[in-house]
Amino acid sequence: MSGLDLAGVTAARDIVSSLDGSAAKGFAEDVLLEEAKRLFSFGVPSSDMVPHLSSKARSLGIAFSKTELRRIVARAVSSESERYTTAPTTAAYIKDLADEIRSWEDGERFSFGIPALDDASGCLCPGEVLVLVGAQGAMKTSLLLSGLENYISATSGSVLFFSLDMKPEEIAERRLMRAMGTSAFEVRRHIRQGSALFNEAAQALNESDGGRFVVLGNKSASRYTAETVCQKITSVMPEVVAIDYLTLLRKPRQSDLDCVNEAMPMLKSIAQEYGIMMVILSQMGRSSKQLQASGSLASGSAKGGGIVEELANAQIDVFKDAPVNEFALPRIIATVSKTRRGISGRSFELEYDGRTMSFTGKAVPVKRLKAQKQVFASYLSSEPLFREEGEL
């Protein structure tokens, strides 16, 4: 087929009409992929391919979202680029970057809805991986849910959440706690009574999600591994993927280290290839827990090895600190330990509601009581050589 002309579209549409739903869409995707490769060979910019493919998809009678079409274009460009041996130039890199950013949907970034933390971390863009590291009970899942719900409410994108630690029903209960502004005990009481508050909250969640918030969990007879997670991601093609938590992707008799060394490169590759924003929760290693509890300035090390920090685009360490007095809640501290756009090393105390296990969106900068020790001394002066703008 030398391009999708009228005859080509007619022939492809006849084949599509003879297939069932999933097979028809799969065939149509292959046709669009070949068309995207043809356009690339003629030098058509990636940003111009999406509307062209959208028109062809309508002619075939198969619906594709803009995100699905962008990923078809990304696959075509990646495949065809391998055929060229010319060394890329700076201009080529800048053009690729501009094409990619223009293809993003408006507001297509993942953030937690906590401005101070989001500004410091630089948020998450398509194709990137963010890791939340912390000990058990540090409210990592609660922080993740804040981000996922913020994304669903602010965009038209979809979320695929692999809740491997908690059952999907428990995640639903957590979300109801937030929507109803009450505790888990009270949510269950309202459910038993079939109260108006419960019915209204359930309806509000269903309407806001619109089928875009999918939670999957492990089952006793079938547990997710890195391979099966990647297979599911590529079959669903969501904008955001969340995994809670990483080492629960272990195969039988596989160590945490082997699991992480296998899973992280696969997940990073999927994120980059398909422009998926991926948020991965990781338990903190035992030695890091001890260091953190002692007040060490070292960032939290994810359970299973350093490859997690190495492959992540950003990392936030979450720490449950002691309360300021015996009547107060424990303090939740988030430290941006790695970022490529924000400011690493900044820490914030996150305000939260203990009853609903939700964050309010407010955060204040904090510093460690144990000050960082100076490593280098200046020959010129004991005073800092550089000051912040406006500092006297």
C-alpha positions in Angstrom: 0.0 0.0 0.0 1.7 3.2 -1.2 0.0 5.5 1.3 -3.6 5.6 2.4 -5.3 6.9 -0.7 -9.0 6.4 -1.4 -8.5 2.8 -2.7 -6.2 2.0 0.2 -8.7 3.3 2.8 -11.5 1.3 1.2 -9.5 -1.9 1.2 -8.4 -1.4 4.8 -12.0 -0.6 5.9 -13.3 -3.8 4.3 -10.8 -5.8 6.3 -11.6 -3.9 9.5 -15.4 -4.5 9.1 -14.7 -8.3 8.9 -12.9 -8.4 12.2 -14.2 -8.2 15.8 -13.5 -5.2 18.1 -10.0 -5.8 19.4 -8.7 -7.4 16.2 -10.2 -4.6 14.1 -8.5 -2.0 16.2 -5.2 -3.9 16.1 -5.3 -4.1 12.3 -6.2 -0.4 12.1 -3.3 0.4 14.4 -0.9 -1.5 12.1 -2.2 0.4 9.1 -1.8 3.7 10.8 1.7 2.8 11.9 2.8 2.0 8.3 1.2 5.3 7.2 3.2 7.2 9.9 6.4 5.5 8.7 5.6 6.6 5.2 5.0 10.2 6.3 8.3 10.2 8.3 10.2 9.1 5.2 8.9 12.2 3.4 10.0 14.4 6.2 6.6 15.2 7.6 7.0 16.6 11.2 5.6 14.4 14.0 3.3 17.2 15.1 1.6 17.1 11.7 1.2 13.4 11.6 -1.3 13.2 14.4 -4.1 15.1 12.7 -3.5 13.2 9.5 -3.7 9.9 11.2 -6.8 11.0 13.1 -8.5 11.7 9.8 -7.5 8.3 8.4 -8.7 6.5 11.6 -12.1 8.1 11.1 -12.2 6.9 7.5 -11.4 3.4 8.8 -14.3 3.6 11.3 -12.1 3.0 14.3 -11.8 5.5 17.2 -8.3 6.4 18.4 -7.6 9.0 21.1 -5.0 11.7 20.5 -2.7 10.0 23.0 -2.9 6.7 21.1 -2.1 8.4 17.9 0.9 10.2 19.4 2.2 6.8 20.5 1.8 5.3 17.1 3.8 8.3 15.7 6.4 7.8 18.4 6.8 4.1 17.4 7.0 4.9 13.7 9.7 7.6 14.3 11.7 5.4 16.6 11.5 2.5 14.1 12.4 4.5 11.0 15.1 6.5 12.8 17.1 3.3 13.3 17.5 3.0 9.5 19.5 6.2 9.3 23.2 6.3 10.2 23.8 10.0 10.0 24.9 11.4 13.4 22.2 13.6 14.9 22.9 17.3 15.1 22.0 19.8 17.8 19.3 21.2 15.5 17.9 17.7 15.1 17.7 17.2 18.9 16.1 20.6 19.4 13.5 19.8 16.6 12.7 16.4 18.2 12.3 18.1 21.6 10.0 20.8 20.2 7.9 18.2 18.3 7.5 16.1 21.4 6.5 19.0 23.7 4.0 20.3 21.1 2.4 16.9 20.9 1.6 16.9 24.7 -1.9 17.6 25.7 -2.5 20.9 27.6 -1.6 20.4 31.2 -0.2 17.0 30.6 2.1 16.8 33.6 1.8 14.8 36.8 1.8 16.8 40.0 0.7 16.2 43.6 -1.5 19.3 43.9 1.0 20.6 46.6 2.5 23.7 44.9 5.7 23.9 47.0 6.6 20.3 46.5 5.6 20.3 42.8 7.8 23.4 42.1 10.8 21.8 43.8 10.4 18.5 42.1 9.7 19.9 38.7 6.6 17.7 38.2 6.6 14.7 35.9 6.4 14.9 32.1 5.5 12.2 29.6 8.2 9.5 29.3 9.5 10.1 32.8 9.7 8.0 36.0 9.2 9.4 39.6 10.0 7.2 42.6 8.6 7.8 46.1 10.8 6.2 48.7 10.0 5.7 52.3 9.5 3.4 55.2 6.2 1.6 55.9 3.6 4.0 57.4 5.2 7.1 55.9 2.0 7.9 53.9 3.5 7.2 50.5 0.2 5.7 49.2 -1.7 8.7 50.5 0.6 11.1 48.7 0.3 9.0 45.5 -3.5 9.0 45.7 -3.4 12.8 46.1 -1.3 13.0 42.9 -3.5 10.6 40.9 -6.8 12.3 41.9 -5.2 15.7 41.1 -4.3 14.4 37.7 -7.8 13.0 37.0 -9.5 16.2 38.1 -7.2 18.5 36.1 -6.9 16.6 32.8 -8.7 14.2 30.4 -6.0 11.6 30.8 -6.3 8.1 32.3 -4.6 6.3 35.2 -3.7 2.7 35.6 -2.9 1.9 39.2 -1.2 -1.4 40.1 -2.1 -1.6 43.8 0.0 -4.6 44.8 0.2 -3.9 48.5 -3.5 -3.0 49.2 -6.6 -4.5 47.6 -8.4 -2.4 45.1 -11.3 -2.3 47.5 -9.1 -0.7 50.1 -8.0 1.9 47.6 -11.7 2.6 47.0 -12.3 3.0 50.7 -9.4 5.4 50.9 -10.9 7.5 48.1 -14.3 7.5 49.8 -12.7 8.7 53.0 -11.4 11.7 51.2 -14.6 12.4 49.3 -16.8 12.0 52.4 -14.3 13.8 54.8 -14.4 11.1 57.3 -12.5 8.1 58.8 -12.5 4.5 57.5 -14.8 3.4 60.4 -17.3 6.1 59.5 -17.2 5.2 55.8 -18.1 1.6 56.6 -20.9 2.7 58.9 -22.3 4.9 56.1 -22.1 2.1 53.6 -24.0 -0.3 55.9 -26.7 2.4 56.3 -26.7 3.3 52.6 -26.6 6.9 53.7 -27.1 9.8 51.3 -23.5 11.0 52.1 -22.1 7.7 50.9 -24.3 7.6 47.8 -23.4 11.1 46.8 -19.6 10.5 47.4 -19.7 7.3 45.3 -21.6 9.0 42.5 -19.2 12.0 42.6 -16.2 9.7 42.3 -17.7 7.7 39.4 -18.6 10.9 37.5 -15.1 12.5 38.0 -13.3 9.3 37.0 -15.4 8.6 34.0 -13.8 5.2 33.7 -10.3 6.8 33.6 -9.1 5.6 37.0 -8.4 1.8 36.9 -7.1 0.0 39.9 -5.6 -3.5 39.5 -4.4 -5.8 42.3 -2.8 -9.1 42.9 -4.9 -12.3 43.2 -3.9 -15.4 45.1 -3.7 -17.5 41.9 -2.2 -14.8 39.7 0.3 -12.2 40.8 1.8 -9.4 38.7 5.4 -9.5 37.6 7.4 -6.9 35.7 6.5 -8.7 32.4 2.8 -8.9 33.0 2.7 -5.3 34.2 4.4 -4.2 31.0 2.0 -6.3 28.9 -1.0 -4.7 30.6 0.4 -1.2 30.2 0.9 -1.6 26.5 -2.6 -3.1 26.0 -4.3 -0.2 27.9 -1.9 2.7 27.0 -2.8 5.0 29.9 -1.2 8.4 30.4 -0.2 7.7 34.0 0.9 4.4 35.6 1.3 4.0 39.3 2.9 0.9 41.0 2.6 0.3 44.8 5.1 -1.1 45.4 8.2 -2.1 43.3 9.5 -5.2 45.1 6.0 -6.8 45.1 6.7 -7.6 41.4 8.9 -10.4 42.6 8.6 -13.8 40.9 8.6 -16.9 43.1 12.0 -17.4 44.8 13.3 -14.1 43.3 15.2 -11.8 45.6 14.3 -8.1 46.0 17.6 -7.1 44.3 17.0 -9.4 41.3 13.4 -8.2 41.0 14.4 -4.5 41.0 17.3 -5.0 38.6 14.9 -6.7 36.2 11.8 -4.5 36.6 13.3 -1.0 36.6 14.9 -1.1 33.1 11.7 -2.6 31.7 9.4 0.0 33.3 11.8 2.9 32.2 11.8 1.6 28.7 8.0 1.4 28.5 7.7 4.9 29.9 10.1 6.4 27.4 8.8 4.5 24.3 5.2 5.3 24.8 5.4 8.7 26.6 3.9 7.4 29.8 4.3 9.2 33.2 5.2 6.5 35.7 5.1 6.9 39.5 6.7 4.0 41.4 6.5 3.5 45.2 9.5 1.8 46.9 10.0 0.7 50.4 13.2 2.0 52.0 16.1 -0.4 52.5 16.9 -1.5 56.1 20.2 0.5 56.3 18.5 3.6 55.0 15.7 3.3 57.6 18.4 3.3 60.4 20.3 6.2 58.9 17.1 8.3 58.4 15.9 7.5 62.0 19.3 8.7 63.3 19.0 12.0 61.4 21.5 11.2 58.7 21.6 13.7 55.8 21.8 10.9 53.2 18.8 10.4 51.0 16.6 7.3 51.3 17.9 4.3 49.4 15.2 2.3 47.7 14.8 -1.4 48.7 16.5 -3.6 46.1 19.5 -1.5 45.1 20.8 1.7 43.6 19.3 1.1 40.1 16.1 2.6 41.3 17.7 6.0 41.9 19.9 5.7 38.8 17.0 5.2 36.4 14.5 7.5 38.0 14.1 11.0 36.6 13.0 12.2 40.0 12.9 10.9 43.5 11.1 12.1 46.6 11.9 10.6 50.0 9.0 10.5 52.5 9.7 10.5 56.2 7.4 10.3 59.2 9.0 12.6 61.8 8.2 12.9 65.5 5.3 15.2 66.4 6.1 18.6 67.9 4.2 17.6 71.1 2.4 14.6 72.6 -1.0 15.9 71.3 0.0 16.5 67.7 0.1 14.2 64.7 3.4 12.8 63.4 4.9 15.2 60.8 5.2 14.0 57.2 8.4 15.3 55.6 9.0 15.1 51.8 12.6 15.7 50.5 13.3 16.1 46.8 16.5 14.0 46.6 16.7 13.9 42.8 15.3 16.1 40.1 16.3 17.3 36.6 14.1 20.4 36.5 13.5 21.5 40.1 15.8 22.0 43.1 17.1 18.8 44.7 17.8 18.7 48.5 14.7 20.8 49.5 12.5 19.4 52.2 8.9 20.3 53.1 6.5 19.4 55.9 3.2 18.4 54.3 0.0 19.3 56.0 -2.4 16.4 56.2 -5.7 15.3 57.7 -5.1 12.2 59.8 -8.7 11.2 59.9 -9.1 11.0 56.1 -5.4 10.2 55.4 -5.3 13.0 52.8 -3.0 16.0 52.2 -4.4 19.5 52.2 -2.1 20.9 49.5 -0.2 23.1 52.0 3.5 22.6 52.7 6.2 24.6 54.4 10.0 24.4 53.9 11.9 22.7 56.7 15.5 22.1 57.5 17.2 19.3 59.4 18.1 19.9 63.0 21.5 18.3 62.2 23.1 20.9 59.9 25.0 19.8 56.9 28.8 19.8 57.5 30.8 22.1 55.2 33.2 20.1 53.0 35.2 22.9 51.2 36.8 26.0 52.6 37.4 29.2 50.6 41.0 30.6 50.4 39.6 34.1 50.1 37.2 34.5 53.0 35.1 32.8 55.6 32.1 34.6 54.2 30.0 33.0 51.3 31.3 34.2 48.0 27.8 34.3 46.4 24.5 35.4 47.9 20.9 35.0 46.8 19.5 37.9 44.9 18.3 40.6 47.3 20.2 39.1 50.2 22.2 41.7 52.3 
